[in-house]
């Protein structure tokens, strides 16, 4: 076991002054740290009967495939607008300064598929809540979410009522 915190690099004033960005690329580059993080993210949901692990664009994609392999499920993608080639379902949600949208293929889930949401970071919870709404709108049944890290001081967890796991907390 390695200390995963040592693989997260703080980048001050990115993408704007006053923000401290948590760079996960050193963790992704380390086979030991990456596989440990995937195992720790998947573990709470191994017996949840997950059918599809949905990664949120874009860093969630990097984790979702490996977590799906551990769980024994398929993989789905929540994308930003205009990235999916077939019929989609979309949701628009509020940001601190404006709005954003997410999309998923309208046929992403069959028969009420049980869905686990995956992303790299939980901040204010807006993207996670919107992803849950989107998955429900497309016929999926969200069983929980797993994050590499959670920025607890932003209280994003309060916007998600299902089981939520974070490997690292700040």
C-alpha positions in Angstrom: 0.0 0.0 0.0 1.2 3.4 -0.9 0.2 6.8 0.4 -2.0 8.1 -2.5 -1.9 11.6 -1.1 1.8 11.8 -2.1 0.7 11.4 -5.8 -1.5 14.4 -5.9 0.2 17.7 -6.8 -1.2 21.0 -5.8 -1.0 23.6 -8.6 -1.7 27.1 -7.2 -3.6 29.7 -9.2 -4.8 27.2 -11.8 -7.0 27.6 -13.8 -7.4 31.0 -12.2 -6.0 33.0 -9.3 -6.9 31.8 -5.9 -7.7 28.2 -7.0 -5.5 25.3 -6.0 -5.8 22.6 -8.6 -5.3 19.0 -7.5 -3.3 17.4 -10.3 -3.9 13.6 -10.5 -1.5 12.9 -13.4 1.3 11.6 -11.2 -1.1 9.1 -9.6 -2.3 8.0 -13.1 1.3 7.6 -14.2 2.2 5.2 -11.3 1.0 1.6 -11.9 1.1 0.9 -8.2 -0.8 4.1 -7.2 -3.3 3.9 -10.1 -4.2 0.3 -9.4 -4.5 0.9 -5.7 -6.8 3.9 -6.3 -9.0 1.9 -8.6 -9.2 -1.0 -6.1 -10.1 1.4 -3.3 -12.8 3.2 -5.5 -14.3 -0.1 -6.6 -14.3 -2.0 -3.3 -17.4 -0.5 -1.6 -19.5 -1.4 -4.7 -18.2 -4.9 -5.5 -21.4 -6.5 -4.2 -23.9 -3.8 -5.4 -25.0 -5.5 -8.6 -23.7 -2.7 -10.7 -24.5 -3.2 -14.5 -22.7 -0.1 -15.8 -20.0 2.2 -14.5 -20.5 5.7 -15.9 -17.5 7.9 -16.1 -18.0 11.7 -16.2 -16.0 13.6 -18.8 -13.1 13.6 -18.9 -11.0 12.4 -16.0 -13.8 10.1 -14.9 -13.3 8.2 -18.1 -9.7 7.3 -17.1 -11.0 5.6 -13.9 -14.3 4.1 -15.0 -13.0 1.4 -17.3 -10.7 0.0 -14.7 -13.4 0.2 -12.0 -15.8 -1.6 -14.3 -13.3 -4.4 -14.9 -13.0 -4.9 -11.1 -16.7 -4.9 -10.6 -17.4 -7.0 -13.7 -19.7 -4.5 -15.5 -19.9 -2.4 -18.6 -18.9 1.2 -19.1 -20.9 4.3 -20.0 -20.0 7.9 -20.7 -21.5 11.2 -19.5 -20.3 13.7 -22.1 -20.2 17.5 -22.7 -22.6 18.7 -25.5 -21.9 17.7 -29.1 -19.6 14.8 -28.4 -22.0 11.8 -28.9 -22.9 10.6 -32.4 -26.4 9.2 -31.8 -29.7 10.2 -30.2 -29.0 11.7 -26.7 -30.7 12.7 -23.5 -29.4 15.9 -22.0 -29.6 18.0 -18.8 -28.7 21.6 -18.1 -27.6 22.6 -14.6 -26.5 25.7 -12.8 -22.9 26.6 -12.2 -21.6 29.4 -9.9 -21.5 31.8 -12.9 -23.9 30.4 -15.6 -25.0 27.0 -16.8 -23.6 23.9 -18.3 -25.0 20.8 -20.0 -24.3 17.1 -20.0 -25.4 14.3 -22.4 -25.7 10.6 -22.6 -26.9 8.3 -25.4 -30.7 7.8 -24.9 -30.2 4.0 -25.2 -27.3 3.8 -22.7 -29.3 1.7 -20.2 -31.6 -1.3 -20.7 -34.2 -2.5 -18.2 -33.3 -0.1 -15.4 -29.6 -0.9 -15.4 -27.9 -0.3 -12.0 -25.4 2.5 -12.4 -22.3 3.5 -10.5 -21.1 7.1 -11.2 -17.3 7.7 -11.3 -15.3 10.9 -11.4 -11.9 12.2 -10.2 -13.1 14.9 -7.8 -16.3 15.9 -6.0 -16.3 19.7 -5.5 -19.6 21.5 -5.2 -21.6 18.5 -6.4 -23.3 20.2 -9.4 -21.8 17.9 -12.0 -22.5 14.8 -9.9 -26.2 15.8 -9.2 -26.7 16.6 -12.9 -25.2 13.3 -13.9 -27.6 11.5 -11.6 -30.5 13.4 -13.1 -29.3 12.6 -16.6 -28.9 8.8 -15.8 -32.3 8.7 -14.3 -33.8 10.5 -17.3 -32.2 7.9 -19.6 -33.7 5.0 -17.5 -30.7 4.1 -15.3 -30.9 3.4 -11.6 -28.0 5.1 -9.7 -26.8 2.9 -6.9 -24.0 5.3 -5.8 -20.9 7.3 -6.8 -17.2 6.8 -6.2 -14.6 9.6 -6.4 -10.9 9.6 -6.3 -11.0 12.7 -4.1 -13.5 14.9 -2.3 -13.1 18.6 -1.5 -15.1 18.5 1.7 -15.0 22.2 2.4 -17.2 22.7 -0.7 -20.0 20.5 0.7 -20.7 18.7 -2.6 -21.8 15.6 -0.8 -25.0 17.4 0.4 -26.3 17.4 -3.2 -26.2 13.5 -3.6 -28.4 11.2 -1.5 -27.1 7.9 -2.7 -24.0 6.1 -1.2 -20.9 8.1 -2.0 -17.3 7.0 -1.5 -14.2 9.1 -1.8 -10.7 7.6 -1.5 -9.0 10.9 -0.6 -10.5 13.9 1.2 -9.3 17.4 1.5 
